[in-house]
Amino acid sequence: PYAGLVRDGRWTGEVRVDPDRISAAFATLPKGPRRDGRQTRVFGSMFDPLHAEVPYPFLDRVFSEVEARPWIVLQLLTKRAERLAEYAKDRAKRGLMWPANVWAGVTVEDQRRADERIPQLLQVPAVVRFLSVEPMLGAIDVSDSLGSAYWCEECDKPAPDAKCSCGNTAPMQTGFQRRLEQRELRDAAEYEDI
């Protein structure tokens, strides 16, 4: 499905919107709840449905597929925070609720982007809002702006002096690190890649 989308390890800029792939992707996910009752988290690989070339009806279909499967959680991560907020407002205007099992997150790689993207994220009525701090390019203090964002994910080779103040005062370590900052997050869950 990625043929022609990546050249020399980089995205070509081509966007493919194929509604038939939605059903195919969801067909690979668990057909029901896990035995232990925890939800399965789904994170789309090479998937940012908030690109400007992706129409809202396509997003609506993705959300409908997720909403029909309450045993999964779609972790929707984007750098396009403005479009995320616009889509949330559009859904509300059309009387569509934001599904409880669609979490909304934005990537914040430095303070400038945190200041730009977090206010947009906070406009989204997701049950869980999250930050992905990667690649961490410098110090980021989000302690005053998180509001009701629930957790922060930090990873992917931060700069040696990079620190994130998501309620944890420990500086980041160099090299790959993944840490979930617990903020009202009830249960850990398995990840599925679609």
N, C-alpha and C positions, 0 to 999 in steps of 0.2 A: 504493500500500500504506500510505501515511501518512495518508490521509484520516481526519479525526476525532482524530488523535493529537496534533496541534499546533494551538494556537489563539493568535493574536497573537504568534507566534514562540516560544511556550512549550509544553512537553509538558503534555498534559491529565491525565496520571496513568493513563490507560488502558493496560493491557498486553494485547497480543494474542499468543496462542500458537497458531500455525497450522502444524502439521506439514507441510502441503502446500507451504508457502513454503520449507521447508528444501531440498527437491529442486529447486525452481525457482531458488533462489539459487545452489546449487552447479552447476546446469546452465549458468550464465553464466560460470563459471570455465574456465581452460584445461583441455583434455582430457588433457593429458600434460605431461611435463617440458619445460622450456625448452631450446632448442638449446644454450645455454651451460652447462646443468646446474644453474644456480642455482634455488632454490625461489622461488615467487611468494608473497609475503606477502599475506594477506587480513585486512582490518580491517573489521568490520561497522559500517556506518553506522546510527545510531539502533538499536543492537542491544546490549542488555545482558542476556544470557540468565541472569544470576544474580539477577534480581529474584525476590523471594519467591513471586510468582505463577507463575513458570515452573517446571513440575515436572521432576524429575530425568530421567524417561524422555525428555522433549524434549531435554534437554542430552545425554543418552546418544546420541540420534539424530544430533545435530549432531556430536558427537565421532566417531561411526562414519563419517559422511560425510567428515570431514577425514582420519581415519586411512586410509580407502580411497584417498586421493589424496596419497601421500607427496611429490609435487612441489609441494604448497602448504603454507604455514604459516598457521595461524589465530592471530592476535595477539588474545587474549582479554583485554580491558581492562575493569576494573570499579572502582567505588568500594565495592562490596559485598565487601570482603576476607574478612569472617567467613563469608559464604555460600560463597565460593570455597574456603576451607579446609575447610568442612563437606562440600562436594561432593567434594573430593579424598579425604577420609577415607571417605565413603560408597562411592566407586568402589573404593577399596582393600578395604573390607570385603566387597564383592561380587566381588572377584577381578578387577576391571577395571583394567588398566594405564592410566596417563595417557599419551596418545599423544605420541610424540616431536615431532610437528609441530603441537602445540598449545602455544603459549607463553602464560604467565600473567603478567598485569600489573595493577598497581593505580595509581590516581591518587592523588597526594599533593600537595596544594596548599599545605600549611604544615607546620610541625614537629609539631603535635599529631596531624594526620592521618598523617604519616609514622610517628610512634611507634605509632599504633594499627594501621595497615594493613600495614606491612612485616613484623612478626612473623607475621601471618596468611599473607601471601604466601610466606614462607619455609617454611610447612608444606605447600606444594603441590609435588609431585614433578615439576614441569615441567623439561624440559631447559634452557629459557631462562625466566628470570623477569625482569620489567622494571618500571620505574617510569615513569609519565607525570607530569611535574611541570608541571601546567597546570590552571587558571591559577595562576601562582606568586604567592601572596598574602603571602609573607614569607620570611625566611631559612630554609633547610632544610639540616640537617647529617645526612646519612645514612651518613657514612663508617664509623661503628662498627656499624651495623645491617644493612648490605647482605648480609653473609654471602656466599651464592652467587648473589645477583642479578647478572645479567650486564651489563645496560646500562641507561642512564638517558636518557630522552627529555625534553627541556625545550622548552616553547614557549608561545605565546599570551600576549603582553603582560604580562610580569612587573612587579611593583611596582618602582619605581626603585632601591630598596635591596635587592632580592631577590638572594640568592646561593644557589647549590646546591653542596654539597660532595660530589659523587659521584666524587671522585678528581680533580676538576678545580678548581683554585683561582681560575680566572678568573670575575669576577662576570658575571651575566647582563646582557645589554643590554636596553634598553627596546624595545618593539615586538615584532613576531613574529620568533621565532627557533626554528629546529629544529636540534638538535645531538645526534648519537648519541655517547655515551661508549663507546668501544671497550673491552670487557672480555670477551675470549674470543669475540667475535662473529666468525665466520669470513668470511661473505660478505654483501655488500649484496644486496638483491633488489628486484624491482618490487613495487608495492603494487596490490592489486585491492580494490575496495570492493563489499561485498555488502549 
